[in-house]
């Protein structure tokens, strides 16, 4: 069985690395039908996705490669339907605009890192975030603003969370191409990250703070 | 030297001559909207309000260039792209390509649509014609857009198109060559028409060649397609209108673009402070071949800083570039809603203070 598992995982890796979407999907289905444990497939997919991120960091992959890898990873993640106890819960969304590239990469990285992530999608407005926080009771709210016209929405969302008292029980992490550490301080966000890997680090730091009551 | 109009200043600088002072280039749909006194719901469909907002913008903030627009999406309406209009934003409701499940057929089945057959196209053309008639002799007019690769991405969804470029490169490049090349040329050339002979500048967006976005293995092919479209637009215009780059990303690949596009470009506009490409490097590498337009950080200093910080930013930018190349003080992209009025005043004052020749 061990050889069979390795063979199946090898087939998944080969199609993943060659960016053959339909072949990767078929290989994942075949592996699951053959009895390869869901956790093994999930772990292999996470390794492949994290490897893609390393290649991006090293300048070997572009964002285009990363989005293709993210799509294959997400398709596989859904097929495995693996149950992993989450370390924390994040509500995430892009405020005001339809940009979701960076937000989606962070969402997938957070999932790969063990967070449960509720994705509100794009063109999200402050009242939708407040509703989601009341419903989902997350540890962290992650707000992306990708164009300058949408920056004020981050401030408005934090204001709405403060006004409703919801801010007391969670941390707010902001990011996006037009944001800055200075902006995060101005709007009283708890954390800011300039890129996806640092967003995951920052989410973990905020989660620790929350658990320590800081 | 007698005071020049914004248009004279801009053109003089692009010719490599010294104008009365460094041109000041910035623009903003958001702030033009605010100047118009109406909501985006009305602005988007009213050519007179669009024109009024943009005219007041250049007059109040002393910008030497005028860029008339409401959003990126109106020309895509003929493809079936529907937009969502909020108080200050216009965005598409959904992308053409499926977000979750990639499918090469959306590219293979894509058909040409006339970019000016949507309901808002005529509104924009009328607005441009009004602005051209009202202030066409006083300020420079910049109009343009993105190349065929970026336009396909805007139509399909940027993430989807980037993803599918890797998953189905033949289908994606097929759609660019079969549909988006002609569409881009028709769209940009058609957008330039309302300005008639008052058009002073074509703006060419290089989002597809940002260092992070473009897959290295396809970069040459993307550049070849973008350049082909640019030359075809220039042919259609029929006269030598200067071309300015538009890099609003944090990692502009100026080296690759200048190497590839060469004489097709006249001015390099990019985001600095804010991007990783320093103004010093741009001036020393390209200042002898191109005009350079940068120096305003529209996302931090101008938006969040004080008037004193704006003054210091302008002073620093002038010290780096003013006497070393044909330099224009420019933002990297549109100014944001909420940019303090006092900072815009400080920006114009600082240009006069440090930028006079």
Interface residues (C-beta under 8 A of the other chain):
Chain A: X19 X20 X21 X62 X63 X64 X65 X67 X68 X70 X71 X74 X75 X96 X97 X98 X99 X100 X101 X104 X123 X125 X148 X149 X150 X151 X152 X177 X178 X180 X182 X183 X186
Chain B: X29 X30 X84 X86 X88 X89 X91 X92 X95 X100 X101 X102 X158 X159 X162 X163 X164 X165 X166 X167 X212 X213 X214 X215 X216 X249 X250 X298 X299 X300 X303 X304 X333 X334 X335 X336 X337 X338
